[in-house]
């Protein structure tokens, strides 16, 4: 089995596991995540979050770890929050002041993304990126959905890339994850305890 086949197999299994999470479990995670993130005993992470002026997040889709509560927590702290939009095959990020108004629209893939009228932010102004993923290994190497959008976006920033914060469920840790040279490795991986999402 080659790397592409291995990744496809892992994606299929992890998407199946995510699909089994109930709406109640996802709501518990969304409500618990801010306290979880801000209680992590990692000086570099906490210093980075305290000094951040703009943080990139995502709108969870099909069982991804929900981060709306985390975004609202950042906003309350006066941090600008930006979200991804796919434009001409590339990922851009646009600031949004709230999550429930008309600043978002549904993409052709069914994902909430900033409205077409939103202006892209300068990528160099993003201090932290909170990353979705299908799986991670223990070292923080990431497997995405296969589009390569985050890999290309982060790769284009070179050594000036922002701090990368991964969030995942415990079952998404995959020791046998095949890693390619372009795959992103996060600076810190926050794992959601099973007691929060377990039924």
VOZAVO-376513 format. One record per residue (C-alpha): z, y, x; residue in one letter. Coordinates in steps of 0.02 Angstrom, whole numbers, plus 32768, in hexadecimal, padded with zeros to 4 digits. Layout:
! residues N
ZYXA;...
//
This chain:
! residues 199
800080008000X;7FCE80A9804AX;8034814A803FX;7FD7818A7FA6X;7FF680E77F49X;80AE80E67F7CX;80C381997F3FX;806C81717E9BX;80E080DD7E7EX;817B81487E9FX;813B81D37E2FX;811F81597DA0X;81CE81117DAEX;822681B97DC1X;81C782067D2FX;81FB81707CC6X;82B181897CF8X;82A982437CD1X;825C82207C26X;82F681BA7BF8X;836A82507C09X;83A3828F7B5FX;839A83457B29X;845983457B27X;845E830B7BDCX;83E283917C10X;844A84157BB5X;84E783DC7C11X;848D83E87CB7X;844A84957C8FX;84F884D27C63X;854C847F7CFAX;84CF84A97D82X;8509855B7DABX;85BC85237DCBX;857D848D7E2EX;850E84F97E9EX;859085807EBDX;861885017EE4X;85B684A67F6CX;861584AD800FX;858684E38080X;859B858A80D7X;84E285A480FBX;84B285848045X;853985F57FFDX;85168681807AX;845D8676804EX;847F867E7F92X;84F887107FA6X;847A87778009X;83DF87477FA4X;838387D37F49X;82F887677EFDX;82FD86AE7ED5X;826A86447E9AX;828E85C07E16X;8227855A7D9AX;822685317CE0X;8254847A7CD0X;81D184057C88X;81DB83507C4EX;828A832A7C8AX;828E83927D29X;833A83D37D55X;835384687CE0X;8379850A7D3DX;8375858C7CB1X;8433859B7CB7X;842B85B37D73X;83A586397D5FX;841186967CE1X;84A5868A7D57X;843E86D77DE3X;83FF87607D6FX;84B2878C7D3EX;84D687A37DF7X;844988217E04X;83D187AB7E5DX;831A87B77E2DX;82D487117DF1X;821D86E47DFEX;81BE864F7DBBX;811B85F77DE7X;807286107D97X;7FD585B37DC9X;7F46862D7DE6X;7E9C85F77E26X;7EE485557E69X;7F7385A87EC8X;802985C87E9FX;8067867A7E8CX;811586B47E58X;813C873E7DDAX;81E287927DB2X;822987767D04X;82C187D07CBDX;82E787527C33X;82B986A17C06X;82AE86A57B49X;823A87397B27X;818087517B36X;817E87557BF4X;8149869E7BF5X;80B686407BAAX;808885887BA4X;800885527C25X;7F7B84D67C05X;7FEF84507C4DX;8078847C7BD1X;80E784D07C52X;813B85797C34X;80FB85F87CB1X;80FD86B67CC1X;8081870D7C4DX;7FD7873A7C93X;800787F27C91X;809487D57D0FX;807988147DC0X;808E879F7E53X;811D87C57ECAX;810787CE7F86X;8130871D7FC2X;818D87648058X;820A87B57FE0X;8246870C7FA0X;82EB86DC7FF3X;830686327FA2X;829785B57F49X;82EA85387ED2X;827384A57ED3X;824B84237E4FX;821B83757E8CX;81F582C57E59X;825D827C7EE7X;82B382A47F8CX;82F0823C801CX;839C8253806BX;835482CD80EBX;831383408062X;825A83178070X;820A83377FC7X;818D82DB7F5AX;813D834C7ED9X;80CB83297E46X;8033831A7EB6X;7FE083C37E9EX;801C84037F46X;804084B27F03X;80EC84C57F51X;80B584737FF4X;802584EF8005X;808B85867FCFX;811A85648046X;80A5852C80D1X;804785D180C5X;80E6863280EFX;80FC85DD8197X;819F85FE81F3X;81CA868C817CX;81DE861680E9X;827486308076X;830D85C1806BX;82E285248009X;836184DE7F8EX;833684367F40X;838A83F77EA2X;837D83447E63X;83D082B77E05X;8425822E7E67X;839F81B07E35X;831A821F7E86X;835B81FA7F36X;82DF81807F80X;83028140802FX;825580F2803DX;81FB81938010X;8157819E8074X;814B824780CAX;80AD82A08104X;80A68332817DX;808583B280F5X;8116837A8086X;81A083FB8072X;825183DA80AFX;82DA8440805CX;8368849A80B5X;83E88455803BX;83DD83D07FB4X;845483DE7F20X;846783377EC7X;84A083387E10X;853582C17DFAX;850D82327D83X;85A882587D1BX;855382F77CDFX;84B282A67CA0X;84EC81F37C82X;84F481BF7BCCX;
//
